[in-house]
């Protein structure tokens, strides 16, 4: 997955600890989910798979190959932790704009 594609958009990704983290705001993500939920899928198409990662998830990926493989099947991986945003600001050429916490996304 080099870019996570939303309806009509190509979402940039920022590699963090070898995971492609989607660089989208919580509002962009909420709108994207609504568009995906209201757009018909082709018969037999697999559902859109979005997940999130924090420091614990990254550590687990490095110790559990099955978990890592499952996570990498996702269409999008969001930063569900401020530690990932801070890390990207200090060590990546392009920083994540914000975290997209799953608990906050429910209310967005």
Phi and psi restraints in degrees (range 20) as a CNS / XPLOR table:
assign (resid 1 and name C) (resid 2 and name N)
       (resid 2 and name CA) (resid 2 and name C) 1.0 -93.0 20.0 2
assign (resid 2 and name N) (resid 2 and name CA)
       (resid 2 and name C) (resid 3 and name N) 1.0 -37.4 20.0 2
assign (resid 2 and name C) (resid 3 and name N)
       (resid 3 and name CA) (resid 3 and name C) 1.0 -136.5 20.0 2
assign (resid 3 and name N) (resid 3 and name CA)
       (resid 3 and name C) (resid 4 and name N) 1.0 143.0 20.0 2
assign (resid 3 and name C) (resid 4 and name N)
       (resid 4 and name CA) (resid 4 and name C) 1.0 -91.3 20.0 2
assign (resid 4 and name N) (resid 4 and name CA)
       (resid 4 and name C) (resid 5 and name N) 1.0 122.5 20.0 2
assign (resid 4 and name C) (resid 5 and name N)
       (resid 5 and name CA) (resid 5 and name C) 1.0 -99.1 20.0 2
assign (resid 5 and name N) (resid 5 and name CA)
       (resid 5 and name C) (resid 6 and name N) 1.0 125.3 20.0 2
assign (resid 5 and name C) (resid 6 and name N)
       (resid 6 and name CA) (resid 6 and name C) 1.0 -99.9 20.0 2
assign (resid 6 and name N) (resid 6 and name CA)
       (resid 6 and name C) (resid 7 and name N) 1.0 169.8 20.0 2
assign (resid 6 and name C) (resid 7 and name N)
       (resid 7 and name CA) (resid 7 and name C) 1.0 -57.4 20.0 2
assign (resid 7 and name N) (resid 7 and name CA)
       (resid 7 and name C) (resid 8 and name N) 1.0 112.3 20.0 2
assign (resid 7 and name C) (resid 8 and name N)
       (resid 8 and name CA) (resid 8 and name C) 1.0 77.2 20.0 2
assign (resid 8 and name N) (resid 8 and name CA)
       (resid 8 and name C) (resid 9 and name N) 1.0 3.9 20.0 2
assign (resid 8 and name C) (resid 9 and name N)
       (resid 9 and name CA) (resid 9 and name C) 1.0 -134.9 20.0 2
assign (resid 9 and name N) (resid 9 and name CA)
       (resid 9 and name C) (resid 10 and name N) 1.0 151.2 20.0 2
assign (resid 9 and name C) (resid 10 and name N)
       (resid 10 and name CA) (resid 10 and name C) 1.0 -111.7 20.0 2
assign (resid 10 and name N) (resid 10 and name CA)
       (resid 10 and name C) (resid 11 and name N) 1.0 116.4 20.0 2
assign (resid 10 and name C) (resid 11 and name N)
       (resid 11 and name CA) (resid 11 and name C) 1.0 -85.5 20.0 2
assign (resid 11 and name N) (resid 11 and name CA)
       (resid 11 and name C) (resid 12 and name N) 1.0 127.6 20.0 2
assign (resid 11 and name C) (resid 12 and name N)
       (resid 12 and name CA) (resid 12 and name C) 1.0 -69.4 20.0 2
assign (resid 12 and name N) (resid 12 and name CA)
       (resid 12 and name C) (resid 13 and name N) 1.0 151.1 20.0 2
assign (resid 12 and name C) (resid 13 and name N)
       (resid 13 and name CA) (resid 13 and name C) 1.0 -121.8 20.0 2
assign (resid 13 and name N) (resid 13 and name CA)
       (resid 13 and name C) (resid 14 and name N) 1.0 149.4 20.0 2
assign (resid 13 and name C) (resid 14 and name N)
       (resid 14 and name CA) (resid 14 and name C) 1.0 -121.0 20.0 2
assign (resid 14 and name N) (resid 14 and name CA)
       (resid 14 and name C) (resid 15 and name N) 1.0 119.9 20.0 2
assign (resid 14 and name C) (resid 15 and name N)
       (resid 15 and name CA) (resid 15 and name C) 1.0 -72.2 20.0 2
assign (resid 15 and name N) (resid 15 and name CA)
       (resid 15 and name C) (resid 16 and name N) 1.0 122.5 20.0 2
assign (resid 15 and name C) (resid 16 and name N)
       (resid 16 and name CA) (resid 16 and name C) 1.0 -127.3 20.0 2
assign (resid 16 and name N) (resid 16 and name CA)
       (resid 16 and name C) (resid 17 and name N) 1.0 120.5 20.0 2
assign (resid 16 and name C) (resid 17 and name N)
       (resid 17 and name CA) (resid 17 and name C) 1.0 50.8 20.0 2
assign (resid 17 and name N) (resid 17 and name CA)
       (resid 17 and name C) (resid 18 and name N) 1.0 40.3 20.0 2
assign (resid 17 and name C) (resid 18 and name N)
       (resid 18 and name CA) (resid 18 and name C) 1.0 72.0 20.0 2
assign (resid 18 and name N) (resid 18 and name CA)
       (resid 18 and name C) (resid 19 and name N) 1.0 9.0 20.0 2
assign (resid 18 and name C) (resid 19 and name N)
       (resid 19 and name CA) (resid 19 and name C) 1.0 -104.9 20.0 2
assign (resid 19 and name N) (resid 19 and name CA)
       (resid 19 and name C) (resid 20 and name N) 1.0 136.8 20.0 2
assign (resid 19 and name C) (resid 20 and name N)
       (resid 20 and name CA) (resid 20 and name C) 1.0 -81.7 20.0 2
assign (resid 20 and name N) (resid 20 and name CA)
       (resid 20 and name C) (resid 21 and name N) 1.0 100.4 20.0 2
assign (resid 20 and name C) (resid 21 and name N)
       (resid 21 and name CA) (resid 21 and name C) 1.0 -91.4 20.0 2
assign (resid 21 and name N) (resid 21 and name CA)
       (resid 21 and name C) (resid 22 and name N) 1.0 126.3 20.0 2
assign (resid 21 and name C) (resid 22 and name N)
       (resid 22 and name CA) (resid 22 and name C) 1.0 -69.5 20.0 2
assign (resid 22 and name N) (resid 22 and name CA)
       (resid 22 and name C) (resid 23 and name N) 1.0 130.5 20.0 2
assign (resid 22 and name C) (resid 23 and name N)
       (resid 23 and name CA) (resid 23 and name C) 1.0 -97.0 20.0 2
assign (resid 23 and name N) (resid 23 and name CA)
       (resid 23 and name C) (resid 24 and name N) 1.0 88.7 20.0 2
assign (resid 23 and name C) (resid 24 and name N)
       (resid 24 and name CA) (resid 24 and name C) 1.0 -141.6 20.0 2
assign (resid 24 and name N) (resid 24 and name CA)
       (resid 24 and name C) (resid 25 and name N) 1.0 149.6 20.0 2
assign (resid 24 and name C) (resid 25 and name N)
       (resid 25 and name CA) (resid 25 and name C) 1.0 -79.4 20.0 2
assign (resid 25 and name N) (resid 25 and name CA)
       (resid 25 and name C) (resid 26 and name N) 1.0 168.2 20.0 2
assign (resid 25 and name C) (resid 26 and name N)
       (resid 26 and name CA) (resid 26 and name C) 1.0 -64.9 20.0 2
assign (resid 26 and name N) (resid 26 and name CA)
       (resid 26 and name C) (resid 27 and name N) 1.0 -37.4 20.0 2
assign (resid 26 and name C) (resid 27 and name N)
       (resid 27 and name CA) (resid 27 and name C) 1.0 -66.6 20.0 2
assign (resid 27 and name N) (resid 27 and name CA)
       (resid 27 and name C) (resid 28 and name N) 1.0 -42.6 20.0 2
assign (resid 27 and name C) (resid 28 and name N)
       (resid 28 and name CA) (resid 28 and name C) 1.0 -61.5 20.0 2
assign (resid 28 and name N) (resid 28 and name CA)
       (resid 28 and name C) (resid 29 and name N) 1.0 -41.5 20.0 2
assign (resid 28 and name C) (resid 29 and name N)
       (resid 29 and name CA) (resid 29 and name C) 1.0 -65.4 20.0 2
assign (resid 29 and name N) (resid 29 and name CA)
       (resid 29 and name C) (resid 30 and name N) 1.0 -43.8 20.0 2
assign (resid 29 and name C) (resid 30 and name N)
       (resid 30 and name CA) (resid 30 and name C) 1.0 -61.6 20.0 2
assign (resid 30 and name N) (resid 30 and name CA)
       (resid 30 and name C) (resid 31 and name N) 1.0 -45.6 20.0 2
assign (resid 30 and name C) (resid 31 and name N)
       (resid 31 and name CA) (resid 31 and name C) 1.0 -62.3 20.0 2
assign (resid 31 and name N) (resid 31 and name CA)
       (resid 31 and name C) (resid 32 and name N) 1.0 -40.6 20.0 2
assign (resid 31 and name C) (resid 32 and name N)
       (resid 32 and name CA) (resid 32 and name C) 1.0 -62.0 20.0 2
assign (resid 32 and name N) (resid 32 and name CA)
       (resid 32 and name C) (resid 33 and name N) 1.0 -44.3 20.0 2
assign (resid 32 and name C) (resid 33 and name N)
       (resid 33 and name CA) (resid 33 and name C) 1.0 -62.3 20.0 2
assign (resid 33 and name N) (resid 33 and name CA)
       (resid 33 and name C) (resid 34 and name N) 1.0 -42.0 20.0 2
assign (resid 33 and name C) (resid 34 and name N)
       (resid 34 and name CA) (resid 34 and name C) 1.0 -62.7 20.0 2
assign (resid 34 and name N) (resid 34 and name CA)
       (resid 34 and name C) (resid 35 and name N) 1.0 -44.6 20.0 2
assign (resid 34 and name C) (resid 35 and name N)
       (resid 35 and name CA) (resid 35 and name C) 1.0 -60.9 20.0 2
assign (resid 35 and name N) (resid 35 and name CA)
       (resid 35 and name C) (resid 36 and name N) 1.0 -43.5 20.0 2
assign (resid 35 and name C) (resid 36 and name N)
       (resid 36 and name CA) (resid 36 and name C) 1.0 -65.2 20.0 2
assign (resid 36 and name N) (resid 36 and name CA)
       (resid 36 and name C) (resid 37 and name N) 1.0 -38.6 20.0 2
assign (resid 36 and name C) (resid 37 and name N)
       (resid 37 and name CA) (resid 37 and name C) 1.0 -69.3 20.0 2
assign (resid 37 and name N) (resid 37 and name CA)
       (resid 37 and name C) (resid 38 and name N) 1.0 -27.2 20.0 2
assign (resid 37 and name C) (resid 38 and name N)
       (resid 38 and name CA) (resid 38 and name C) 1.0 -99.6 20.0 2
assign (resid 38 and name N) (resid 38 and name CA)
       (resid 38 and name C) (resid 39 and name N) 1.0 1.3 20.0 2
assign (resid 38 and name C) (resid 39 and name N)
       (resid 39 and name CA) (resid 39 and name C) 1.0 -101.5 20.0 2
assign (resid 39 and name N) (resid 39 and name CA)
       (resid 39 and name C) (resid 40 and name N) 1.0 130.1 20.0 2
assign (resid 39 and name C) (resid 40 and name N)
       (resid 40 and name CA) (resid 40 and name C) 1.0 -68.4 20.0 2
assign (resid 40 and name N) (resid 40 and name CA)
       (resid 40 and name C) (resid 41 and name N) 1.0 139.7 20.0 2
assign (resid 40 and name C) (resid 41 and name N)
       (resid 41 and name CA) (resid 41 and name C) 1.0 -96.0 20.0 2
assign (resid 41 and name N) (resid 41 and name CA)
       (resid 41 and name C) (resid 42 and name N) 1.0 154.4 20.0 2
assign (resid 41 and name C) (resid 42 and name N)
       (resid 42 and name CA) (resid 42 and name C) 1.0 -64.5 20.0 2
assign (resid 42 and name N) (resid 42 and name CA)
       (resid 42 and name C) (resid 43 and name N) 1.0 148.3 20.0 2
assign (resid 42 and name C) (resid 43 and name N)
       (resid 43 and name CA) (resid 43 and name C) 1.0 -57.3 20.0 2
assign (resid 43 and name N) (resid 43 and name CA)
       (resid 43 and name C) (resid 44 and name N) 1.0 131.0 20.0 2
assign (resid 43 and name C) (resid 44 and name N)
       (resid 44 and name CA) (resid 44 and name C) 1.0 83.1 20.0 2
assign (resid 44 and name N) (resid 44 and name CA)
       (resid 44 and name C) (resid 45 and name N) 1.0 -3.7 20.0 2
assign (resid 44 and name C) (resid 45 and name N)
       (resid 45 and name CA) (resid 45 and name C) 1.0 -70.3 20.0 2
assign (resid 45 and name N) (resid 45 and name CA)
       (resid 45 and name C) (resid 46 and name N) 1.0 145.2 20.0 2
assign (resid 45 and name C) (resid 46 and name N)
       (resid 46 and name CA) (resid 46 and name C) 1.0 -74.7 20.0 2
assign (resid 46 and name N) (resid 46 and name CA)
       (resid 46 and name C) (resid 47 and name N) 1.0 145.9 20.0 2
assign (resid 46 and name C) (resid 47 and name N)
       (resid 47 and name CA) (resid 47 and name C) 1.0 -63.8 20.0 2
assign (resid 47 and name N) (resid 47 and name CA)
       (resid 47 and name C) (resid 48 and name N) 1.0 155.0 20.0 2
assign (resid 47 and name C) (resid 48 and name N)
       (resid 48 and name CA) (resid 48 and name C) 1.0 -65.9 20.0 2
assign (resid 48 and name N) (resid 48 and name CA)
       (resid 48 and name C) (resid 49 and name N) 1.0 133.0 20.0 2
assign (resid 48 and name C) (resid 49 and name N)
       (resid 49 and name CA) (resid 49 and name C) 1.0 -116.6 20.0 2
assign (resid 49 and name N) (resid 49 and name CA)
       (resid 49 and name C) (resid 50 and name N) 1.0 106.5 20.0 2
assign (resid 49 and name C) (resid 50 and name N)
       (resid 50 and name CA) (resid 50 and name C) 1.0 -117.1 20.0 2
assign (resid 50 and name N) (resid 50 and name CA)
       (resid 50 and name C) (resid 51 and name N) 1.0 139.9 20.0 2
assign (resid 50 and name C) (resid 51 and name N)
       (resid 51 and name CA) (resid 51 and name C) 1.0 -144.0 20.0 2
assign (resid 51 and name N) (resid 51 and name CA)
       (resid 51 and name C) (resid 52 and name N) 1.0 -174.1 20.0 2
assign (resid 51 and name C) (resid 52 and name N)
       (resid 52 and name CA) (resid 52 and name C) 1.0 -140.7 20.0 2
assign (resid 52 and name N) (resid 52 and name CA)
       (resid 52 and name C) (resid 53 and name N) 1.0 163.0 20.0 2
assign (resid 52 and name C) (resid 53 and name N)
       (resid 53 and name CA) (resid 53 and name C) 1.0 -136.5 20.0 2
assign (resid 53 and name N) (resid 53 and name CA)
       (resid 53 and name C) (resid 54 and name N) 1.0 146.2 20.0 2
assign (resid 53 and name C) (resid 54 and name N)
       (resid 54 and name CA) (resid 54 and name C) 1.0 -132.8 20.0 2
assign (resid 54 and name N) (resid 54 and name CA)
       (resid 54 and name C) (resid 55 and name N) 1.0 -171.4 20.0 2
assign (resid 54 and name C) (resid 55 and name N)
       (resid 55 and name CA) (resid 55 and name C) 1.0 -58.2 20.0 2
assign (resid 55 and name N) (resid 55 and name CA)
       (resid 55 and name C) (resid 56 and name N) 1.0 -39.4 20.0 2
assign (resid 55 and name C) (resid 56 and name N)
       (resid 56 and name CA) (resid 56 and name C) 1.0 -64.5 20.0 2
assign (resid 56 and name N) (resid 56 and name CA)
       (resid 56 and name C) (resid 57 and name N) 1.0 -41.5 20.0 2
assign (resid 56 and name C) (resid 57 and name N)
       (resid 57 and name CA) (resid 57 and name C) 1.0 -63.2 20.0 2
assign (resid 57 and name N) (resid 57 and name CA)
       (resid 57 and name C) (resid 58 and name N) 1.0 -43.6 20.0 2
assign (resid 57 and name C) (resid 58 and name N)
       (resid 58 and name CA) (resid 58 and name C) 1.0 -62.0 20.0 2
assign (resid 58 and name N) (resid 58 and name CA)
       (resid 58 and name C) (resid 59 and name N) 1.0 -43.9 20.0 2
assign (resid 58 and name C) (resid 59 and name N)
       (resid 59 and name CA) (resid 59 and name C) 1.0 -62.2 20.0 2
assign (resid 59 and name N) (resid 59 and name CA)
       (resid 59 and name C) (resid 60 and name N) 1.0 -41.8 20.0 2
assign (resid 59 and name C) (resid 60 and name N)
       (resid 60 and name CA) (resid 60 and name C) 1.0 -63.8 20.0 2
assign (resid 60 and name N) (resid 60 and name CA)
       (resid 60 and name C) (resid 61 and name N) 1.0 -38.5 20.0 2
assign (resid 60 and name C) (resid 61 and name N)
       (resid 61 and name CA) (resid 61 and name C) 1.0 -59.2 20.0 2
assign (resid 61 and name N) (resid 61 and name CA)
       (resid 61 and name C) (resid 62 and name N) 1.0 -37.0 20.0 2
assign (resid 61 and name C) (resid 62 and name N)
       (resid 62 and name CA) (resid 62 and name C) 1.0 -75.9 20.0 2
assign (resid 62 and name N) (resid 62 and name CA)
       (resid 62 and name C) (resid 63 and name N) 1.0 -16.6 20.0 2
assign (resid 62 and name C) (resid 63 and name N)
       (resid 63 and name CA) (resid 63 and name C) 1.0 -110.9 20.0 2
assign (resid 63 and name N) (resid 63 and name CA)
       (resid 63 and name C) (resid 64 and name N) 1.0 -15.1 20.0 2
assign (resid 63 and name C) (resid 64 and name N)
       (resid 64 and name CA) (resid 64 and name C) 1.0 -131.1 20.0 2
assign (resid 64 and name N) (resid 64 and name CA)
       (resid 64 and name C) (resid 65 and name N) 1.0 102.3 20.0 2
assign (resid 64 and name C) (resid 65 and name N)
       (resid 65 and name CA) (resid 65 and name C) 1.0 -63.6 20.0 2
assign (resid 65 and name N) (resid 65 and name CA)
       (resid 65 and name C) (resid 66 and name N) 1.0 -36.9 20.0 2
assign (resid 65 and name C) (resid 66 and name N)
       (resid 66 and name CA) (resid 66 and name C) 1.0 -65.1 20.0 2
assign (resid 66 and name N) (resid 66 and name CA)
       (resid 66 and name C) (resid 67 and name N) 1.0 -43.6 20.0 2
assign (resid 66 and name C) (resid 67 and name N)
       (resid 67 and name CA) (resid 67 and name C) 1.0 -62.8 20.0 2
assign (resid 67 and name N) (resid 67 and name CA)
       (resid 67 and name C) (resid 68 and name N) 1.0 -44.5 20.0 2
assign (resid 67 and name C) (resid 68 and name N)
       (resid 68 and name CA) (resid 68 and name C) 1.0 -59.0 20.0 2
assign (resid 68 and name N) (resid 68 and name CA)
       (resid 68 and name C) (resid 69 and name N) 1.0 -45.3 20.0 2
assign (resid 68 and name C) (resid 69 and name N)
       (resid 69 and name CA) (resid 69 and name C) 1.0 -63.3 20.0 2
assign (resid 69 and name N) (resid 69 and name CA)
       (resid 69 and name C) (resid 70 and name N) 1.0 -40.6 20.0 2
assign (resid 69 and name C) (resid 70 and name N)
       (resid 70 and name CA) (resid 70 and name C) 1.0 -64.0 20.0 2
assign (resid 70 and name N) (resid 70 and name CA)
       (resid 70 and name C) (resid 71 and name N) 1.0 -43.1 20.0 2
assign (resid 70 and name C) (resid 71 and name N)
       (resid 71 and name CA) (resid 71 and name C) 1.0 -64.4 20.0 2
assign (resid 71 and name N) (resid 71 and name CA)
       (resid 71 and name C) (resid 72 and name N) 1.0 -38.0 20.0 2
assign (resid 71 and name C) (resid 72 and name N)
       (resid 72 and name CA) (resid 72 and name C) 1.0 -70.7 20.0 2
assign (resid 72 and name N) (resid 72 and name CA)
       (resid 72 and name C) (resid 73 and name N) 1.0 -9.7 20.0 2
assign (resid 72 and name C) (resid 73 and name N)
       (resid 73 and name CA) (resid 73 and name C) 1.0 -79.8 20.0 2
assign (resid 73 and name N) (resid 73 and name CA)
       (resid 73 and name C) (resid 74 and name N) 1.0 -9.3 20.0 2
assign (resid 73 and name C) (resid 74 and name N)
       (resid 74 and name CA) (resid 74 and name C) 1.0 -66.6 20.0 2
assign (resid 74 and name N) (resid 74 and name CA)
       (resid 74 and name C) (resid 75 and name N) 1.0 147.0 20.0 2
assign (resid 74 and name C) (resid 75 and name N)
       (resid 75 and name CA) (resid 75 and name C) 1.0 -76.9 20.0 2
assign (resid 75 and name N) (resid 75 and name CA)
       (resid 75 and name C) (resid 76 and name N) 1.0 -30.3 20.0 2
assign (resid 75 and name C) (resid 76 and name N)
       (resid 76 and name CA) (resid 76 and name C) 1.0 -142.6 20.0 2
assign (resid 76 and name N) (resid 76 and name CA)
       (resid 76 and name C) (resid 77 and name N) 1.0 143.3 20.0 2
assign (resid 76 and name C) (resid 77 and name N)
       (resid 77 and name CA) (resid 77 and name C) 1.0 -128.1 20.0 2
assign (resid 77 and name N) (resid 77 and name CA)
       (resid 77 and name C) (resid 78 and name N) 1.0 117.2 20.0 2
assign (resid 77 and name C) (resid 78 and name N)
       (resid 78 and name CA) (resid 78 and name C) 1.0 -97.7 20.0 2
assign (resid 78 and name N) (resid 78 and name CA)
       (resid 78 and name C) (resid 79 and name N) 1.0 157.1 20.0 2
assign (resid 78 and name C) (resid 79 and name N)
       (resid 79 and name CA) (resid 79 and name C) 1.0 -81.4 20.0 2
assign (resid 79 and name N) (resid 79 and name CA)
       (resid 79 and name C) (resid 80 and name N) 1.0 105.8 20.0 2
assign (resid 79 and name C) (resid 80 and name N)
       (resid 80 and name CA) (resid 80 and name C) 1.0 -103.4 20.0 2
assign (resid 80 and name N) (resid 80 and name CA)
       (resid 80 and name C) (resid 81 and name N) 1.0 55.8 20.0 2
assign (resid 80 and name C) (resid 81 and name N)
       (resid 81 and name CA) (resid 81 and name C) 1.0 178.0 20.0 2
assign (resid 81 and name N) (resid 81 and name CA)
       (resid 81 and name C) (resid 82 and name N) 1.0 132.9 20.0 2
assign (resid 81 and name C) (resid 82 and name N)
       (resid 82 and name CA) (resid 82 and name C) 1.0 -65.5 20.0 2
assign (resid 82 and name N) (resid 82 and name CA)
       (resid 82 and name C) (resid 83 and name N) 1.0 -25.0 20.0 2
assign (resid 82 and name C) (resid 83 and name N)
       (resid 83 and name CA) (resid 83 and name C) 1.0 -60.8 20.0 2
assign (resid 83 and name N) (resid 83 and name CA)
       (resid 83 and name C) (resid 84 and name N) 1.0 -34.8 20.0 2
assign (resid 83 and name C) (resid 84 and name N)
       (resid 84 and name CA) (resid 84 and name C) 1.0 -68.8 20.0 2
assign (resid 84 and name N) (resid 84 and name CA)
       (resid 84 and name C) (resid 85 and name N) 1.0 -39.0 20.0 2
assign (resid 84 and name C) (resid 85 and name N)
       (resid 85 and name CA) (resid 85 and name C) 1.0 -64.8 20.0 2
assign (resid 85 and name N) (resid 85 and name CA)
       (resid 85 and name C) (resid 86 and name N) 1.0 -46.5 20.0 2
assign (resid 85 and name C) (resid 86 and name N)
       (resid 86 and name CA) (resid 86 and name C) 1.0 -62.5 20.0 2
assign (resid 86 and name N) (resid 86 and name CA)
       (resid 86 and name C) (resid 87 and name N) 1.0 -43.3 20.0 2
assign (resid 86 and name C) (resid 87 and name N)
       (resid 87 and name CA) (resid 87 and name C) 1.0 -58.9 20.0 2
assign (resid 87 and name N) (resid 87 and name CA)
       (resid 87 and name C) (resid 88 and name N) 1.0 -44.9 20.0 2
assign (resid 87 and name C) (resid 88 and name N)
       (resid 88 and name CA) (resid 88 and name C) 1.0 -63.9 20.0 2
assign (resid 88 and name N) (resid 88 and name CA)
       (resid 88 and name C) (resid 89 and name N) 1.0 -34.7 20.0 2
assign (resid 88 and name C) (resid 89 and name N)
       (resid 89 and name CA) (resid 89 and name C) 1.0 -66.3 20.0 2
assign (resid 89 and name N) (resid 89 and name CA)
       (resid 89 and name C) (resid 90 and name N) 1.0 -33.7 20.0 2
assign (resid 89 and name C) (resid 90 and name N)
       (resid 90 and name CA) (resid 90 and name C) 1.0 -89.4 20.0 2
assign (resid 90 and name N) (resid 90 and name CA)
       (resid 90 and name C) (resid 91 and name N) 1.0 -31.6 20.0 2
assign (resid 90 and name C) (resid 91 and name N)
       (resid 91 and name CA) (resid 91 and name C) 1.0 -123.0 20.0 2
assign (resid 91 and name N) (resid 91 and name CA)
       (resid 91 and name C) (resid 92 and name N) 1.0 -5.1 20.0 2
assign (resid 91 and name C) (resid 92 and name N)
       (resid 92 and name CA) (resid 92 and name C) 1.0 -111.6 20.0 2
assign (resid 92 and name N) (resid 92 and name CA)
       (resid 92 and name C) (resid 93 and name N) 1.0 147.4 20.0 2
assign (resid 92 and name C) (resid 93 and name N)
       (resid 93 and name CA) (resid 93 and name C) 1.0 -59.1 20.0 2
assign (resid 93 and name N) (resid 93 and name CA)
       (resid 93 and name C) (resid 94 and name N) 1.0 -33.6 20.0 2
assign (resid 93 and name C) (resid 94 and name N)
       (resid 94 and name CA) (resid 94 and name C) 1.0 -127.4 20.0 2
assign (resid 94 and name N) (resid 94 and name CA)
       (resid 94 and name C) (resid 95 and name N) 1.0 131.5 20.0 2
assign (resid 94 and name C) (resid 95 and name N)
       (resid 95 and name CA) (resid 95 and name C) 1.0 -92.4 20.0 2
assign (resid 95 and name N) (resid 95 and name CA)
       (resid 95 and name C) (resid 96 and name N) 1.0 151.4 20.0 2
assign (resid 95 and name C) (resid 96 and name N)
       (resid 96 and name CA) (resid 96 and name C) 1.0 -65.0 20.0 2
assign (resid 96 and name N) (resid 96 and name CA)
       (resid 96 and name C) (resid 97 and name N) 1.0 141.5 20.0 2
assign (resid 96 and name C) (resid 97 and name N)
       (resid 97 and name CA) (resid 97 and name C) 1.0 -74.2 20.0 2
assign (resid 97 and name N) (resid 97 and name CA)
       (resid 97 and name C) (resid 98 and name N) 1.0 -38.2 20.0 2
assign (resid 97 and name C) (resid 98 and name N)
       (resid 98 and name CA) (resid 98 and name C) 1.0 -165.5 20.0 2
assign (resid 98 and name N) (resid 98 and name CA)
       (resid 98 and name C) (resid 99 and name N) 1.0 168.9 20.0 2
assign (resid 98 and name C) (resid 99 and name N)
       (resid 99 and name CA) (resid 99 and name C) 1.0 -84.5 20.0 2
assign (resid 99 and name N) (resid 99 and name CA)
       (resid 99 and name C) (resid 100 and name N) 1.0 154.8 20.0 2
assign (resid 99 and name C) (resid 100 and name N)
       (resid 100 and name CA) (resid 100 and name C) 1.0 -123.1 20.0 2
assign (resid 100 and name N) (resid 100 and name CA)
       (resid 100 and name C) (resid 101 and name N) 1.0 83.3 20.0 2
assign (resid 100 and name C) (resid 101 and name N)
       (resid 101 and name CA) (resid 101 and name C) 1.0 -73.5 20.0 2
assign (resid 101 and name N) (resid 101 and name CA)
       (resid 101 and name C) (resid 102 and name N) 1.0 131.3 20.0 2
assign (resid 101 and name C) (resid 102 and name N)
       (resid 102 and name CA) (resid 102 and name C) 1.0 -61.5 20.0 2
assign (resid 102 and name N) (resid 102 and name CA)
       (resid 102 and name C) (resid 103 and name N) 1.0 -34.9 20.0 2
assign (resid 102 and name C) (resid 103 and name N)
       (resid 103 and name CA) (resid 103 and name C) 1.0 -67.6 20.0 2
assign (resid 103 and name N) (resid 103 and name CA)
       (resid 103 and name C) (resid 104 and name N) 1.0 -31.0 20.0 2
assign (resid 103 and name C) (resid 104 and name N)
       (resid 104 and name CA) (resid 104 and name C) 1.0 -81.4 20.0 2
assign (resid 104 and name N) (resid 104 and name CA)
       (resid 104 and name C) (resid 105 and name N) 1.0 -30.5 20.0 2
assign (resid 104 and name C) (resid 105 and name N)
       (resid 105 and name CA) (resid 105 and name C) 1.0 -63.7 20.0 2
assign (resid 105 and name N) (resid 105 and name CA)
       (resid 105 and name C) (resid 106 and name N) 1.0 -32.5 20.0 2
assign (resid 105 and name C) (resid 106 and name N)
       (resid 106 and name CA) (resid 106 and name C) 1.0 -58.1 20.0 2
assign (resid 106 and name N) (resid 106 and name CA)
       (resid 106 and name C) (resid 107 and name N) 1.0 -33.0 20.0 2
assign (resid 106 and name C) (resid 107 and name N)
       (resid 107 and name CA) (resid 107 and name C) 1.0 -97.1 20.0 2
assign (resid 107 and name N) (resid 107 and name CA)
       (resid 107 and name C) (resid 108 and name N) 1.0 -4.0 20.0 2
